[in-house]
Amino acid sequence: MMVRFVTLWAARAKRFWRIAPAHLAAVARSERQLGVLALVGLAPGVAALTAWVHLAQQAPKSDATTQSHWLLPAFLLNAIGLEGVLVGAGMVTLLIGCLGLTNLYLASLERRQQTLVLWRGLGLTLLEVRLLLGLEAAAAGALGSGVGLIGGLLISRLSWPAAQRYFDLTQPHGVTALPLFCGLATGLLATLFFMGAAVVTVQMPTALLLRGAQIHPFNSWHELRASACGALFAGVLTLFAALLVLSLQSALWLSGLAFLLAALLTTGGWLLTRLYARLPTPVSAPLWTLAVQNLARFPNRTAGMVLALTTGAFGVGMAALSWLDGRADAALPLWVAGMVLVAGASLVLAIAALAARERRDELRLLRALGARTNRVRRLIMMEYAIVALGGGSLGALIALANWAVTGGEGGWLRAIVLVIVDLLGALLSAWAGAVPVLMYDFRCTIYEVVSSTRFVRKS
């Protein structure tokens, strides 16, 4: 019996590795947006983590002098140190991009339902199908992490003069193997966590799919699961990266802080998403009403954009208020905030590209029913403006509160002006991310829309 069992599994393993290369090649041709997402979503986070871990190795230990460089409470700096602040900044940048990985991979699975069912019909087990999807995740992670390492080396070199002024460093720039290993390993783990969670939790009921039924993977990712997974993954990944640089006590503090902040931010994102659905919808403002309804119809994507804009506005606001405070040269905080902003903008761009693909028939139907193209585009810009004003306001207010708690200098009037500018920046970032939707050609006839497979039930 044991020999038969081993022989059976050896045959299945041989068949699996014979299929895997062809499957990866087919996915690379048909799902190119996954590769693009790995570059624009994962690579900036890996680059930031690599650069800031390298700087954490060179930065001085926390003391009364270096504490004045940061707009953070003293007890927090004493617990995690300056090294922990830098590692945490890199992890925030990485985790923002991972939200886009989860959302777009779920959409990719939804589009490929029939292909996955075909694999099942040809004899592959559910485990083998999920292993194939896991290979996809590993390939995307390797691509994004590899490009991110190159970007991290470049950012580390370009930001080194700012770091020397900020920390009063005298040694020349040099990179060791630890930051490279930390960036590569953490990027791969983050990809497997966030994309692997989608693979494990999404169900593929073969009988229903063979009858033409549509299963929507997004439906299984409700608020509780998304918040719990996001917070847990953030804590584990931060602990892994921190243990490579910090002491065990500091790493545990930073991991707990990452878990708490991730839980609060994701919960805040979902609360704002629920709030959007409860905004007034007057009959006299049909465009506003339709925008609010569209945000409520896609809660996962709305919550992801809220989180990206919140963290981006917080990072930029902290850098601006640090410059206002005048305690130290603000060039390095601007580098840190810039990487957070790049990650947030890439997430907004990824979600917008997903929306352009998923909502093309809906938007074309509006155009076919008589709505002008400019009116459809105004609707899209209004949707993104609502999200930007909510998420951007939350992030900017958190930065302002942190500046006030830490005894920031420079005057309240200037601080409020900077917060308003930060909010306007979030709005412009959201509109810039909406370009893939705005550039889509909505012109079509009603016959073309009705003939679409999304509106006609297959026989």
Helices and strands as residue ranges (DSSP letters): H 2-30, H 32-37, I 38-42, H 43-58, H 64-67, H 74-111, H 113-121, H 126-158, H 160-167, H 177-201, H 206-210, G 217-220, H 223-243, H 248-277, H 286-297, H 299-325, H 331-358, H 360-368, H 373-405, H 412-433, H 435-438, H 446-450
